[in-house]
Amino acid sequence: MGMALASTIAPDKSFATIELKINFFHRVCEVRLRAEGRLVQRGHTIGYVECEIMDEDGRVIAKASSTCMALRGERARGR
């Protein structure tokens, strides 16, 4: 999810997660997982992203969502 949002902001800016939610639907052990994140909404200050985590058969294992806040200037430095 972070990469989906990070790909839309300038290199001198950053962001911080202000809310994160994950729903787990299935237990997995020793299986390769694939995550697909997407930017749902991005404003000047707040962004919302979602992600689906799937197993090798395409079964949805978990879903996540996050609200992030853009950081600029001194707040973004070093992040």
Phi and psi restraints in degrees (range 20) as a CNS / XPLOR table:
assign (resid 1 and name C) (resid 2 and name N)
       (resid 2 and name CA) (resid 2 and name C) 1.0 -60.2 20.0 2
assign (resid 2 and name N) (resid 2 and name CA)
       (resid 2 and name C) (resid 3 and name N) 1.0 -40.3 20.0 2
assign (resid 2 and name C) (resid 3 and name N)
       (resid 3 and name CA) (resid 3 and name C) 1.0 -67.6 20.0 2
assign (resid 3 and name N) (resid 3 and name CA)
       (resid 3 and name C) (resid 4 and name N) 1.0 -34.8 20.0 2
assign (resid 3 and name C) (resid 4 and name N)
       (resid 4 and name CA) (resid 4 and name C) 1.0 -61.4 20.0 2
assign (resid 4 and name N) (resid 4 and name CA)
       (resid 4 and name C) (resid 5 and name N) 1.0 -40.7 20.0 2
assign (resid 4 and name C) (resid 5 and name N)
       (resid 5 and name CA) (resid 5 and name C) 1.0 -77.3 20.0 2
assign (resid 5 and name N) (resid 5 and name CA)
       (resid 5 and name C) (resid 6 and name N) 1.0 -44.4 20.0 2
assign (resid 5 and name C) (resid 6 and name N)
       (resid 6 and name CA) (resid 6 and name C) 1.0 -58.6 20.0 2
assign (resid 6 and name N) (resid 6 and name CA)
       (resid 6 and name C) (resid 7 and name N) 1.0 -31.2 20.0 2
assign (resid 6 and name C) (resid 7 and name N)
       (resid 7 and name CA) (resid 7 and name C) 1.0 -69.1 20.0 2
assign (resid 7 and name N) (resid 7 and name CA)
       (resid 7 and name C) (resid 8 and name N) 1.0 -8.9 20.0 2
assign (resid 7 and name C) (resid 8 and name N)
       (resid 8 and name CA) (resid 8 and name C) 1.0 -106.7 20.0 2
assign (resid 8 and name N) (resid 8 and name CA)
       (resid 8 and name C) (resid 9 and name N) 1.0 -0.2 20.0 2
assign (resid 8 and name C) (resid 9 and name N)
       (resid 9 and name CA) (resid 9 and name C) 1.0 -114.8 20.0 2
assign (resid 9 and name N) (resid 9 and name CA)
       (resid 9 and name C) (resid 10 and name N) 1.0 156.1 20.0 2
assign (resid 9 and name C) (resid 10 and name N)
       (resid 10 and name CA) (resid 10 and name C) 1.0 -66.3 20.0 2
assign (resid 10 and name N) (resid 10 and name CA)
       (resid 10 and name C) (resid 11 and name N) 1.0 152.1 20.0 2
assign (resid 10 and name C) (resid 11 and name N)
       (resid 11 and name CA) (resid 11 and name C) 1.0 -58.9 20.0 2
assign (resid 11 and name N) (resid 11 and name CA)
       (resid 11 and name C) (resid 12 and name N) 1.0 -26.1 20.0 2
assign (resid 11 and name C) (resid 12 and name N)
       (resid 12 and name CA) (resid 12 and name C) 1.0 -89.6 20.0 2
assign (resid 12 and name N) (resid 12 and name CA)
       (resid 12 and name C) (resid 13 and name N) 1.0 4.6 20.0 2
assign (resid 12 and name C) (resid 13 and name N)
       (resid 13 and name CA) (resid 13 and name C) 1.0 -114.5 20.0 2
assign (resid 13 and name N) (resid 13 and name CA)
       (resid 13 and name C) (resid 14 and name N) 1.0 165.2 20.0 2
assign (resid 13 and name C) (resid 14 and name N)
       (resid 14 and name CA) (resid 14 and name C) 1.0 -145.9 20.0 2
assign (resid 14 and name N) (resid 14 and name CA)
       (resid 14 and name C) (resid 15 and name N) 1.0 -171.4 20.0 2
assign (resid 14 and name C) (resid 15 and name N)
       (resid 15 and name CA) (resid 15 and name C) 1.0 -152.1 20.0 2
assign (resid 15 and name N) (resid 15 and name CA)
       (resid 15 and name C) (resid 16 and name N) 1.0 161.9 20.0 2
assign (resid 15 and name C) (resid 16 and name N)
       (resid 16 and name CA) (resid 16 and name C) 1.0 -129.1 20.0 2
assign (resid 16 and name N) (resid 16 and name CA)
       (resid 16 and name C) (resid 17 and name N) 1.0 141.9 20.0 2
assign (resid 16 and name C) (resid 17 and name N)
       (resid 17 and name CA) (resid 17 and name C) 1.0 -76.8 20.0 2
assign (resid 17 and name N) (resid 17 and name CA)
       (resid 17 and name C) (resid 18 and name N) 1.0 127.4 20.0 2
assign (resid 17 and name C) (resid 18 and name N)
       (resid 18 and name CA) (resid 18 and name C) 1.0 -110.6 20.0 2
assign (resid 18 and name N) (resid 18 and name CA)
       (resid 18 and name C) (resid 19 and name N) 1.0 -10.6 20.0 2
assign (resid 18 and name C) (resid 19 and name N)
       (resid 19 and name CA) (resid 19 and name C) 1.0 -158.4 20.0 2
assign (resid 19 and name N) (resid 19 and name CA)
       (resid 19 and name C) (resid 20 and name N) 1.0 138.6 20.0 2
assign (resid 19 and name C) (resid 20 and name N)
       (resid 20 and name CA) (resid 20 and name C) 1.0 -142.8 20.0 2
assign (resid 20 and name N) (resid 20 and name CA)
       (resid 20 and name C) (resid 21 and name N) 1.0 131.9 20.0 2
assign (resid 20 and name C) (resid 21 and name N)
       (resid 21 and name CA) (resid 21 and name C) 1.0 -134.8 20.0 2
assign (resid 21 and name N) (resid 21 and name CA)
       (resid 21 and name C) (resid 22 and name N) 1.0 135.8 20.0 2
assign (resid 21 and name C) (resid 22 and name N)
       (resid 22 and name CA) (resid 22 and name C) 1.0 -133.2 20.0 2
assign (resid 22 and name N) (resid 22 and name CA)
       (resid 22 and name C) (resid 23 and name N) 1.0 129.9 20.0 2
assign (resid 22 and name C) (resid 23 and name N)
       (resid 23 and name CA) (resid 23 and name C) 1.0 -109.6 20.0 2
assign (resid 23 and name N) (resid 23 and name CA)
       (resid 23 and name C) (resid 24 and name N) 1.0 124.6 20.0 2
assign (resid 23 and name C) (resid 24 and name N)
       (resid 24 and name CA) (resid 24 and name C) 1.0 -101.0 20.0 2
assign (resid 24 and name N) (resid 24 and name CA)
       (resid 24 and name C) (resid 25 and name N) 1.0 128.8 20.0 2
assign (resid 24 and name C) (resid 25 and name N)
       (resid 25 and name CA) (resid 25 and name C) 1.0 -106.2 20.0 2
assign (resid 25 and name N) (resid 25 and name CA)
       (resid 25 and name C) (resid 26 and name N) 1.0 -30.8 20.0 2
assign (resid 25 and name C) (resid 26 and name N)
       (resid 26 and name CA) (resid 26 and name C) 1.0 -139.1 20.0 2
assign (resid 26 and name N) (resid 26 and name CA)
       (resid 26 and name C) (resid 27 and name N) 1.0 148.2 20.0 2
assign (resid 26 and name C) (resid 27 and name N)
       (resid 27 and name CA) (resid 27 and name C) 1.0 -86.2 20.0 2
assign (resid 27 and name N) (resid 27 and name CA)
       (resid 27 and name C) (resid 28 and name N) 1.0 140.3 20.0 2
assign (resid 27 and name C) (resid 28 and name N)
       (resid 28 and name CA) (resid 28 and name C) 1.0 -133.6 20.0 2
assign (resid 28 and name N) (resid 28 and name CA)
       (resid 28 and name C) (resid 29 and name N) 1.0 149.5 20.0 2
assign (resid 28 and name C) (resid 29 and name N)
       (resid 29 and name CA) (resid 29 and name C) 1.0 -139.0 20.0 2
assign (resid 29 and name N) (resid 29 and name CA)
       (resid 29 and name C) (resid 30 and name N) 1.0 128.6 20.0 2
assign (resid 29 and name C) (resid 30 and name N)
       (resid 30 and name CA) (resid 30 and name C) 1.0 50.0 20.0 2
assign (resid 30 and name N) (resid 30 and name CA)
       (resid 30 and name C) (resid 31 and name N) 1.0 54.4 20.0 2
assign (resid 30 and name C) (resid 31 and name N)
       (resid 31 and name CA) (resid 31 and name C) 1.0 -134.5 20.0 2
assign (resid 31 and name N) (resid 31 and name CA)
       (resid 31 and name C) (resid 32 and name N) 1.0 147.2 20.0 2
assign (resid 31 and name C) (resid 32 and name N)
       (resid 32 and name CA) (resid 32 and name C) 1.0 -78.8 20.0 2
assign (resid 32 and name N) (resid 32 and name CA)
       (resid 32 and name C) (resid 33 and name N) 1.0 130.9 20.0 2
assign (resid 32 and name C) (resid 33 and name N)
       (resid 33 and name CA) (resid 33 and name C) 1.0 -113.7 20.0 2
assign (resid 33 and name N) (resid 33 and name CA)
       (resid 33 and name C) (resid 34 and name N) 1.0 153.8 20.0 2
assign (resid 33 and name C) (resid 34 and name N)
       (resid 34 and name CA) (resid 34 and name C) 1.0 -126.8 20.0 2
assign (resid 34 and name N) (resid 34 and name CA)
       (resid 34 and name C) (resid 35 and name N) 1.0 133.9 20.0 2
assign (resid 34 and name C) (resid 35 and name N)
       (resid 35 and name CA) (resid 35 and name C) 1.0 -114.6 20.0 2
assign (resid 35 and name N) (resid 35 and name CA)
       (resid 35 and name C) (resid 36 and name N) 1.0 135.8 20.0 2
assign (resid 35 and name C) (resid 36 and name N)
       (resid 36 and name CA) (resid 36 and name C) 1.0 -124.3 20.0 2
assign (resid 36 and name N) (resid 36 and name CA)
       (resid 36 and name C) (resid 37 and name N) 1.0 111.5 20.0 2
assign (resid 36 and name C) (resid 37 and name N)
       (resid 37 and name CA) (resid 37 and name C) 1.0 -101.4 20.0 2
assign (resid 37 and name N) (resid 37 and name CA)
       (resid 37 and name C) (resid 38 and name N) 1.0 149.6 20.0 2
assign (resid 37 and name C) (resid 38 and name N)
       (resid 38 and name CA) (resid 38 and name C) 1.0 -146.1 20.0 2
assign (resid 38 and name N) (resid 38 and name CA)
       (resid 38 and name C) (resid 39 and name N) 1.0 143.5 20.0 2
assign (resid 38 and name C) (resid 39 and name N)
       (resid 39 and name CA) (resid 39 and name C) 1.0 -80.9 20.0 2
assign (resid 39 and name N) (resid 39 and name CA)
       (resid 39 and name C) (resid 40 and name N) 1.0 122.1 20.0 2
assign (resid 39 and name C) (resid 40 and name N)
       (resid 40 and name CA) (resid 40 and name C) 1.0 -92.0 20.0 2
assign (resid 40 and name N) (resid 40 and name CA)
       (resid 40 and name C) (resid 41 and name N) 1.0 -46.0 20.0 2
assign (resid 40 and name C) (resid 41 and name N)
       (resid 41 and name CA) (resid 41 and name C) 1.0 -150.6 20.0 2
assign (resid 41 and name N) (resid 41 and name CA)
       (resid 41 and name C) (resid 42 and name N) 1.0 134.4 20.0 2
assign (resid 41 and name C) (resid 42 and name N)
       (resid 42 and name CA) (resid 42 and name C) 1.0 -134.9 20.0 2
assign (resid 42 and name N) (resid 42 and name CA)
       (resid 42 and name C) (resid 43 and name N) 1.0 119.0 20.0 2
assign (resid 42 and name C) (resid 43 and name N)
       (resid 43 and name CA) (resid 43 and name C) 1.0 -102.7 20.0 2
assign (resid 43 and name N) (resid 43 and name CA)
       (resid 43 and name C) (resid 44 and name N) 1.0 -167.6 20.0 2
assign (resid 43 and name C) (resid 44 and name N)
       (resid 44 and name CA) (resid 44 and name C) 1.0 -66.7 20.0 2
assign (resid 44 and name N) (resid 44 and name CA)
       (resid 44 and name C) (resid 45 and name N) 1.0 -36.0 20.0 2
assign (resid 44 and name C) (resid 45 and name N)
       (resid 45 and name CA) (resid 45 and name C) 1.0 -116.5 20.0 2
assign (resid 45 and name N) (resid 45 and name CA)
       (resid 45 and name C) (resid 46 and name N) 1.0 -36.3 20.0 2
assign (resid 45 and name C) (resid 46 and name N)
       (resid 46 and name CA) (resid 46 and name C) 1.0 -115.0 20.0 2
assign (resid 46 and name N) (resid 46 and name CA)
       (resid 46 and name C) (resid 47 and name N) 1.0 139.1 20.0 2
assign (resid 46 and name C) (resid 47 and name N)
       (resid 47 and name CA) (resid 47 and name C) 1.0 -128.2 20.0 2
assign (resid 47 and name N) (resid 47 and name CA)
       (resid 47 and name C) (resid 48 and name N) 1.0 151.5 20.0 2
assign (resid 47 and name C) (resid 48 and name N)
       (resid 48 and name CA) (resid 48 and name C) 1.0 -128.1 20.0 2
assign (resid 48 and name N) (resid 48 and name CA)
       (resid 48 and name C) (resid 49 and name N) 1.0 127.4 20.0 2
assign (resid 48 and name C) (resid 49 and name N)
       (resid 49 and name CA) (resid 49 and name C) 1.0 -129.3 20.0 2
assign (resid 49 and name N) (resid 49 and name CA)
       (resid 49 and name C) (resid 50 and name N) 1.0 155.0 20.0 2
assign (resid 49 and name C) (resid 50 and name N)
       (resid 50 and name CA) (resid 50 and name C) 1.0 -132.6 20.0 2
assign (resid 50 and name N) (resid 50 and name CA)
       (resid 50 and name C) (resid 51 and name N) 1.0 160.2 20.0 2
assign (resid 50 and name C) (resid 51 and name N)
       (resid 51 and name CA) (resid 51 and name C) 1.0 -148.9 20.0 2
assign (resid 51 and name N) (resid 51 and name CA)
       (resid 51 and name C) (resid 52 and name N) 1.0 141.9 20.0 2
assign (resid 51 and name C) (resid 52 and name N)
       (resid 52 and name CA) (resid 52 and name C) 1.0 -115.7 20.0 2
assign (resid 52 and name N) (resid 52 and name CA)
       (resid 52 and name C) (resid 53 and name N) 1.0 135.6 20.0 2
assign (resid 52 and name C) (resid 53 and name N)
       (resid 53 and name CA) (resid 53 and name C) 1.0 -111.7 20.0 2
assign (resid 53 and name N) (resid 53 and name CA)
       (resid 53 and name C) (resid 54 and name N) 1.0 124.1 20.0 2
assign (resid 53 and name C) (resid 54 and name N)
       (resid 54 and name CA) (resid 54 and name C) 1.0 -123.1 20.0 2
assign (resid 54 and name N) (resid 54 and name CA)
       (resid 54 and name C) (resid 55 and name N) 1.0 152.9 20.0 2
assign (resid 54 and name C) (resid 55 and name N)
       (resid 55 and name CA) (resid 55 and name C) 1.0 -87.3 20.0 2
assign (resid 55 and name N) (resid 55 and name CA)
       (resid 55 and name C) (resid 56 and name N) 1.0 -175.1 20.0 2
assign (resid 55 and name C) (resid 56 and name N)
       (resid 56 and name CA) (resid 56 and name C) 1.0 -62.4 20.0 2
assign (resid 56 and name N) (resid 56 and name CA)
       (resid 56 and name C) (resid 57 and name N) 1.0 -24.0 20.0 2
assign (resid 56 and name C) (resid 57 and name N)
       (resid 57 and name CA) (resid 57 and name C) 1.0 -91.6 20.0 2
assign (resid 57 and name N) (resid 57 and name CA)
       (resid 57 and name C) (resid 58 and name N) 1.0 1.7 20.0 2
assign (resid 57 and name C) (resid 58 and name N)
       (resid 58 and name CA) (resid 58 and name C) 1.0 86.8 20.0 2
assign (resid 58 and name N) (resid 58 and name CA)
       (resid 58 and name C) (resid 59 and name N) 1.0 5.2 20.0 2
assign (resid 58 and name C) (resid 59 and name N)
       (resid 59 and name CA) (resid 59 and name C) 1.0 -75.0 20.0 2
assign (resid 59 and name N) (resid 59 and name CA)
       (resid 59 and name C) (resid 60 and name N) 1.0 132.0 20.0 2
assign (resid 59 and name C) (resid 60 and name N)
       (resid 60 and name CA) (resid 60 and name C) 1.0 -73.0 20.0 2
assign (resid 60 and name N) (resid 60 and name CA)
       (resid 60 and name C) (resid 61 and name N) 1.0 118.6 20.0 2
assign (resid 60 and name C) (resid 61 and name N)
       (resid 61 and name CA) (resid 61 and name C) 1.0 -91.7 20.0 2
assign (resid 61 and name N) (resid 61 and name CA)
       (resid 61 and name C) (resid 62 and name N) 1.0 -36.7 20.0 2
assign (resid 61 and name C) (resid 62 and name N)
       (resid 62 and name CA) (resid 62 and name C) 1.0 -158.3 20.0 2
assign (resid 62 and name N) (resid 62 and name CA)
       (resid 62 and name C) (resid 63 and name N) 1.0 158.6 20.0 2
assign (resid 62 and name C) (resid 63 and name N)
       (resid 63 and name CA) (resid 63 and name C) 1.0 -130.2 20.0 2
assign (resid 63 and name N) (resid 63 and name CA)
       (resid 63 and name C) (resid 64 and name N) 1.0 143.1 20.0 2
assign (resid 63 and name C) (resid 64 and name N)
       (resid 64 and name CA) (resid 64 and name C) 1.0 -134.0 20.0 2
assign (resid 64 and name N) (resid 64 and name CA)
       (resid 64 and name C) (resid 65 and name N) 1.0 154.6 20.0 2
assign (resid 64 and name C) (resid 65 and name N)
       (resid 65 and name CA) (resid 65 and name C) 1.0 -143.3 20.0 2
assign (resid 65 and name N) (resid 65 and name CA)
       (resid 65 and name C) (resid 66 and name N) 1.0 153.4 20.0 2
assign (resid 65 and name C) (resid 66 and name N)
       (resid 66 and name CA) (resid 66 and name C) 1.0 -149.0 20.0 2
assign (resid 66 and name N) (resid 66 and name CA)
       (resid 66 and name C) (resid 67 and name N) 1.0 142.5 20.0 2
assign (resid 66 and name C) (resid 67 and name N)
       (resid 67 and name CA) (resid 67 and name C) 1.0 -109.2 20.0 2
assign (resid 67 and name N) (resid 67 and name CA)
       (resid 67 and name C) (resid 68 and name N) 1.0 131.6 20.0 2
assign (resid 67 and name C) (resid 68 and name N)
       (resid 68 and name CA) (resid 68 and name C) 1.0 -127.0 20.0 2
assign (resid 68 and name N) (resid 68 and name CA)
       (resid 68 and name C) (resid 69 and name N) 1.0 152.7 20.0 2
assign (resid 68 and name C) (resid 69 and name N)
       (resid 69 and name CA) (resid 69 and name C) 1.0 -115.7 20.0 2
assign (resid 69 and name N) (resid 69 and name CA)
       (resid 69 and name C) (resid 70 and name N) 1.0 132.2 20.0 2
assign (resid 69 and name C) (resid 70 and name N)
       (resid 70 and name CA) (resid 70 and name C) 1.0 -69.0 20.0 2
assign (resid 70 and name N) (resid 70 and name CA)
       (resid 70 and name C) (resid 71 and name N) 1.0 140.7 20.0 2
assign (resid 70 and name C) (resid 71 and name N)
       (resid 71 and name CA) (resid 71 and name C) 1.0 -117.4 20.0 2
assign (resid 71 and name N) (resid 71 and name CA)
       (resid 71 and name C) (resid 72 and name N) 1.0 135.7 20.0 2
assign (resid 71 and name C) (resid 72 and name N)
       (resid 72 and name CA) (resid 72 and name C) 1.0 -130.4 20.0 2
assign (resid 72 and name N) (resid 72 and name CA)
       (resid 72 and name C) (resid 73 and name N) 1.0 162.7 20.0 2
assign (resid 72 and name C) (resid 73 and name N)
       (resid 73 and name CA) (resid 73 and name C) 1.0 57.4 20.0 2
assign (resid 73 and name N) (resid 73 and name CA)
       (resid 73 and name C) (resid 74 and name N) 1.0 -133.4 20.0 2
assign (resid 73 and name C) (resid 74 and name N)
       (resid 74 and name CA) (resid 74 and name C) 1.0 -61.2 20.0 2
assign (resid 74 and name N) (resid 74 and name CA)
       (resid 74 and name C) (resid 75 and name N) 1.0 -33.5 20.0 2
assign (resid 74 and name C) (resid 75 and name N)
       (resid 75 and name CA) (resid 75 and name C) 1.0 -67.3 20.0 2
assign (resid 75 and name N) (resid 75 and name CA)
       (resid 75 and name C) (resid 76 and name N) 1.0 -27.1 20.0 2
assign (resid 75 and name C) (resid 76 and name N)
       (resid 76 and name CA) (resid 76 and name C) 1.0 -89.6 20.0 2
assign (resid 76 and name N) (resid 76 and name CA)
       (resid 76 and name C) (resid 77 and name N) 1.0 -17.2 20.0 2
assign (resid 76 and name C) (resid 77 and name N)
       (resid 77 and name CA) (resid 77 and name C) 1.0 -61.9 20.0 2
assign (resid 77 and name N) (resid 77 and name CA)
       (resid 77 and name C) (resid 78 and name N) 1.0 129.9 20.0 2
assign (resid 77 and name C) (resid 78 and name N)
       (resid 78 and name CA) (resid 78 and name C) 1.0 81.3 20.0 2
assign (resid 78 and name N) (resid 78 and name CA)
       (resid 78 and name C) (resid 79 and name N) 1.0 6.4 20.0 2
